Amino acid sequence: MRIIYVAPFFPYPPHNGGSIRVWHTLRGLAVRNDVHLVVQAERPPDEHATPVQALARSLTFAPPHEGLRPDRHIAAPRLATAVDALQYPPIWLQRYRSRELTERVGALIETHGADWLLCDTQLSGQLALSPRLPMVRRALCLYDLYDVYFQAKTAATPWRPYKLKVTLDWFKARHYERRILRRFDLVSVVSAREQRLALPHVRPMTPVVLTPNGVDTEYFQSYRGVEGGAWGIPGPIEGAADAAGVLFVGNLAYEPNDDGLRYFLGAIWPLVRARTPDVRFTIVGKDPPAWLRAAAGRDDALTVTGAVDDVRPYYHSARVAVVPLRLGAGTKLKVLEALAMGVPVVTTPEGCAGIDARDGRHLLVGATPEQFARHIAAILGDRALGARLRAAGRDLVERRYGWPAIMAAFERALREEAPAQRGVTGSGAAPRRREEHEEHEDACS
């Protein structure tokens, strides 16, 4: 198949959720297909671009534009917030809309032909709203649903003026997301919950396929018992042993991670310290905010590393990985990585949503601060419990969440719906009917 793949994140190095997903999608599809990658980002250094160019037939860049930033042009913070609240589409989505992107993707379609235009997330998916886009079958990969994310955020926001803005963000994002969904011939989601919620909002007969997040089980494997050392190094990285105890890994500029750490440090960590006074908590991730660095300065048992080249030695030294998330949707890669590394996981119900893991068998779920702290203390105090969770978690990801099998299933779904399989061409009657249908949708939106 010939695939034009548009993504908002550059895939290499695959260090966070978006880049990891794009990297493994590209790797999986490029084995048997011609994939032309369009990235909505600035061109990276050559050492990062080279591995991607080895997989893609072509690599094109269409960086997002600055867009309207009320906080930069309006001195009064409350007025800037009000202007932000009234923007439609939401400002963070407007940055990824551009005539330049449409023209570059259109040129690739006209030059190379395409069986599929594949868009990653709603950020790139809004490309399908452009009337200037050549007619081609379109597939959308969603990591989460804005409707689910903003509903949870609205519920977690206390009653104050800011809640009104969050509620408006929810309504705007939900409406825009549903407009995007109706423009695609196939939609891929990462969990059964998203599959159920997306189905009513796609066009009739549009397949909504389940393509869960995965984990590289060869890269993320426990150091324990590997002869000669794992990961291409002779042993754990110096200093990582100081991280023994409780571990959190994630992009610290990502709002759900920031909220989860505030919740953990404010409500759960004091209970853990009371039960296990000698415990240590290490937070690994890029862009730690000032409030978190200040908290580490006040607590000798708390370490914030910032970005690291390799997270595996920190997993190796940890006794427990925590995922105290309250916001977000989709499935959490950090859970799968910890399970693959053989580290017992304690999570909120939201943190493991969409993952086929059983509480008490593969991980432990703490719905309240007290329950969460009790689970951490239990693992730290019971090595047999930790060993059972490590073995069951690793077995789960090996059986269900390896990237090659996940991407092979997604490729099969694309082939089954490809024009050659359905007897539809890019210039036939079916696209014309879709074009008329889209014009009607826009008139009704």
N, C-alpha and C positions, 0 to 999 in steps of 0.2 A: 504494500500500500504506500501511497504518497501522502505524507502527513505534514501539514503546516502547524507547528506547535508553538503557541504563544503563551509565555509565562511571565509573571511579574517579578520573579526572583531569579538571579543568576545561580545556577546549580552547583558551582564548584568554588571553594570546597564546601561539601555538604555538612554545614555546622549547625543549622537550625531547621525548624520544622518545614518551612517553605522550600528551602534549597535542597533538603533531603528528599522531599517528595518529587521535586522536579528532576533531580539527578537520577533517581531510580526509575522514574517514568521514561526518561530519555534512554537510559541504559537498556531497559526492557524492550522498548519499541524499536530501537535502532538495530537490533539483531537481525530482524527479517524485513525491515521497512526502510524507506527513504524518509528521513525526518529532517525538516528544515526548521530550525529553532529561531524564534524571535523572542528576545528578552527585553522587558521594559525596565532597563537599568543601564547605567553607564558601563562602558567597556572596562573589564577588569585587567589587571596585569597579565602579561602573556603566559606566565606560569600557571595561572588559573584558567585562562581561555583554552590552552592547548588540549587538556583532557576532554573538554567539551567538543572542540573541533574534531577530535578523533572519532566522535560518535555521530555528530550531526553532518548532514550533507552540506548545510550552509548555516552560518551564524549571523544574525542580524540584530542590531540594537535600536531601540526606540525609547529613550529615557522618558520617564514621567516629567511633566512640566511643573513649575512651581505652583500654579493655581492661586486662587484667592486665599489669603491668610489674614482673616480679620484681626488676629492677635498681633500682627506686625504693623497694621495700618491704622488701628483704632487704639488710642491710648487707654481709654476706660475699659478695664477687663470685663465688667458686666455687659457693656454695650457690645464688645467684641463677641462675647458668648452668645448674646441674643442674635447678632448677625449670622453667626455660625449656625445657630439652631434653625434659621429660616432658609438655609441653602438647600436646594434640591437640584440634582442628586447631592448627597452628602459630600462635604469637601474632600474627604480622604479618597473618595471614588473619582471625583472630578480630575484629580491629578493624573489619572491613568487613562483619560480620554483624550485623544488627539487625532487631528487630520493626518499627521505624519505617520502614526501607527497604521491607520486604515490604508494609506497609500502604499506603505511598504509591504503590508500583508497582501494587499490586492495585487501588487507587482509580482510577488512570489507565486500567487495562485495562477496568474496569467502566464508566467514564464515556465513554471514547472508542472502546472496542473496539480490537482489535489483530490484525493478520495475523502479526506477529512481535514477540516479546520478544527484543531483541538485547542481549547482555551482553558487555562488553569485559574481557578478561583473566579469570584465575581469581578475582581479587579480587571482581569483580562477578558472576562466573559462579556462585559459591556460593549466590547468591540462588535458583537453581533447586532447591536441596536443601530449601527450605522447603515443608512440607506445606500451608501456608496460601496459597500462591501460586495464583491462578486458572489454570485450564488454558488454555494458548495455545501456539502453536508457538514454539520457542525456538532461537535461534542464538547461538553463542559465537565471539567473535573472540579468538584467542590470538596474542600477540606472540612467545611462546616457550613451552617446556615446562619446568616445574619439574624433571622427571625428568632432562632433559639438563643443566640448569644445575647442580643439586646433585651430579650424578655428576661433572662436571668440577671442581667446588669440592672435593669429597671427594678426588679424585685429586691435586689441587694442594696439599692440606693436609698438612704434614709429620706424621710419626708422633709424636703427643703426646696428652695427654688431650683437647684440643680437637677432635681428629679424630673421637673417638667422638660428640661432640655433632653435628658436621657430618654424620656418617653417619646418625645418628638423624633429623636434619632432612630428609635425602634420603628416607629410607624413609617418614616421615610425609607429606611433601609429595607424593611419588609416589602414595601410597595415596589421599590426599584429592583430588588432581588427577584420578585415574581415576574416583572417585565422581562428580565434577563432570561429566566428559566424558559419562558415561552418561545424563545428564539432558537432553541436547540433541538436537534434530532436525536440526541442521546445525552443523558445526564448520568454522571458517576458520582456516588457519595461514599463516605467512609464508614457509615454505620447503619444498622437497621432502623434506628430512630430517624435519622435524616432521610432514609429511603421512604419511610412511611409519611413523613411530613412534606416531602417534595412532590410526591405523586399527584396530589390534587392540583398542582400549579404548573405542570408541564402540559404541552398540547396532547390531545388524545392520541393514544397508540405510541407515545414516545417512551422508550425503555428507560427506566431509572435503575442502573446496575450498581451492585455493591462492590466497591473496590477499596478494601480497608487499608489503613496505614500498615506499614510493615517495618521490619528491622533487618539489617544486614547481620545475619547470624554467624557469619564467618568473621566479620570485623568485631562485633560485640560478643565476645565469649570470655568466660572467666579465665583468669590467669592461673587459677588453682589447678595443679596437676598437669600442666602443659610442659612437657620436657623441653629444656633449653630456653624456656621463657616464651611468652606470647607477645603479640603485637609488634614483633620485630625488634624488641628491646630485651636486654638480659634480665631485667627485673623491674619491680615497681620504681617509678620516678622518685627521685630523692625529694622528700618533703611531703609526698602524698600520704605517707603513713600517719602524719599528724592529723589527717582528716578522719581517722578512725572514729566511728560513731554514726551520726545521722547525716545524710547527704541530700541536698537539693541541687538539681541541674536544670538550667533553662536560660532562655534569653530574658534578662532582668528588665529590659525596656518594654517587654510585652505585658500589656495591662493585666490579663488574667494571672500571670506569674507574680507581678507586683502585688496585686490584691491578695493572692494566696499566701505570700510571705508575710504581709501585714497581719493576716488572720493567724498564721502559724505562730509568729513571734509574740503577738499580743495575747492570744487565747490558749495556745497549746504548749508552747515552749516552757512557760513557767511551771506547768503541770509536769512536764517531762523532767525538768531539773529537780523538782521536788521528789520525784520517784527515783531518779538516777542522778545523784549530784555530780558524778564525774563524767557525764556524757558531754560530747562535743558536737557541734553542728557546723557543717561546712556548706557554703553556698557557692556553686560554680556557675559562672555565666558572664556574658559580656554586658557592658553598660550598667553596672550597679548604680542605682540612684543614690543621691546624697544621704537620704534618710537611712538607707541600709548601711552605708559605710559608717555613719554616725552610731548606729546601733551596735555594729561590730566593735567600735572604739570603746563602748561602755560595757561590753560583755566579753570577758576573756575566753569564754567557751564558744564564741561565735567567730567564724572565719569567713571572709568574703574574698575569693581569689580573683575575681574579674575573669576575663577571657583566658582560656588555656588552649594549648595546641592539641591536647589529647585528654579526653575525659575518662578514659578507661582506667588509668591508675587510681583515680579518685573513687570510682565504683569498686575497684578491687579492695580498697582500704575501708570501705563503708560496711557497717553492719546492717543499716536500714536506709532505704531511699524513701523520701516522703514526697507526696504529690498533694498538697493541701489546697487544691483549686476549688473555687466556688463559681467562677465564670468560665465561659468558653463553650464550645460545641465540638462536634467531630470526635476524634480519638487522639489520645496524647502519646506522642512518640516517646516521651521520657519514660512512660510506664513500660513500654515494650523494650526499650534499651536496658532499663534496669533488670527486667526479668531475664533478658538474654544474657546479661552479665552475671546472673546468679545472685542478685542482691534482693533480699526480701523487701517488698513494697508495702507501705501503709499509705492509703489514699482516701480522699473523700469520695462519696458516690459520684460526683461530677468528674473527678479525676480519672475514673476507670470506665466512664460511660462509653458504650460502643465497643468495648473489648470483651471478648468471650472468656472472661476470667471469673472464677467462683470465689466469693468471699470465704476465707478459711482454708481454701485449698491452694489457690495460686497466689493470693495476696490477702491483705487484711483491709477492711473498709471501716473507717471511723466517721460516723455521721455527726458526732458532736465532739467538742474539744476534749472532754473527759474520755470518751471512747478512743479517740485518736491517740491520746497520750498513753492510755492503758495498753494499746496494741504495740506502740514503740517500746515501752518498758518490758512487755512480754517477750518480744524478740531479743532484746538486749540481754534479758535474763535467762533465756531458754535456748541454748544452742541447738537442741534437737528440733525445736519448732522452726528455727531459722533454716536448718538443713532441709527440712521437708518443703518449706516454701521455695527455697532455691531450686531444688530438683523439679518441683511441679511447674514453677514458672518457666524455667528453661525448656522443659518438655513442651509446654503450651506454644511458645513462640516458634520452636522448631517445626511443630506440626501445622500451625495455622497462619503464621505471620512472616514467613520468608518472602522477600521481595520477588524472586524469580517466579514463584507460583502465582503470586498476586497479579503481576504484570502480564503473565501468560493468559490468565483468565480475562483481563481487561482487553488484551489484543483480540481474543476470540470474540468478545462482544462487539468490537469495532468491525471485525471481518463479517460477522453475521448481518450487520446493519449497513455495510458498505454498498455504494451504488451498484457495483457489479453483481452483488448478491440479490439486490432487490429490483433489478431491471430499471433503474432510474438514472438518468444522466443529468449533468449540471445544467443543461439547457432545455430539459424536458418539461412536461406539464406539471409535474409535482412541485418543482421550485416555484413556478409561476403561481400556483395555488397558495404556496406558503407566503410569497411576497404579498399577495392580496390579503391574506389572513393577517400578516404583520401590520399592514397599513390600517386595517380595521382595529387591531389591538391598540396601536398608537392613538387612533382617534378616540378610543374609549378610555385611555389611561389618564 
